[in-house]
Amino acid sequence: MDAVTALVEILILLGIGLLTPGPNALTCFSHSGLFGRKSNIKLITGMAIGFISIELFVGLLVHNLEDNAQALQVLHWIGMVFLALMALTMFRINPSKIVIDENNAPLGLKTGILMQYVNGKEWAFIIIMMSQFMQPFGGGMIGIGVIVFISLTICVSAMIGWTFFGHRLNNYFTDPVIGKRIFNISGVLLSLLWVAFLFQGPPVPVV
C-alpha cells in the first residue's frame, strides 16, 4: 500500500467513524445543547488530550511489535472485536435514553480525557489505523505522527461541528423513529467496515 492509497483509506475510515455517532459526538451535541457552545471548549480539549495519548500508546505498541506476526494479528483482532461490539451497540441503542441531566454541572477537561479510555469505538479505530497505515506513512515515529496529525485534525473539527449543530441534532437523535433509523444505518456502516477489514486481514510484519 502506498502513501496515497493509505491516505484515501484512512480518510474513508475516519469519515465512517465520524458519521456514525459515538460517545464523543453524542456528548458534544447534547452538552452544547444544554450548556451552550462555549461549555464544550474544555470538554473537547480533554477529548483531544485523551485521544493523542491513546494514539501514541497504540502507535508505539504497534511499532515495537511490527516484526512479530502473531502479536500484530492479536492486536488486529482486538480492534476487530471492539468494532464488532460497537456495530452491535448501534443496533441496540434506545434513542429516548440519550439524555444529559440539566441539573448536572457542565463537563470539563478531566471528563473529556477519561471518556476516551472507555470508548470502545475509539480503541477499535485507533488500533486498526495504527496497525494498517503506520508503514505506508513512513513507519515508526514518522508514521505515528502523520496518523496522529490527520486523525486529530479531522476529529477535533468534527467535534466542533457536532457542538455547533447540537440543538438541531439533539432533536433528531432522541426521536424514537428517526433516531432509531440513524443508529441502525450507523450499525450497517460499521458492519460493512468490519467486513472490509476482515477481507483485508491483519498487517504483514516488516521484513
Secondary structure, DSSP 8 states (H G I E B T S, - for coil): --HHHHHHHHHHHHHHHHHS--HHHHHHHHHHHHH-GGGHHHHHHHHHHHHHHHHHHHHHHHHHTTT-HHHHHHHHHHHHHHHHHHHHHHHH--GGG----TTS----HHHHHHHHHT-HHHHHHHHHHHHHHTTTTTSHHHHHHHHHHHHHHHHHHHHHHHHHTHHHHHHHHHSTTHHHHHHHHHHHHHHHHHHHHHHH-S-----
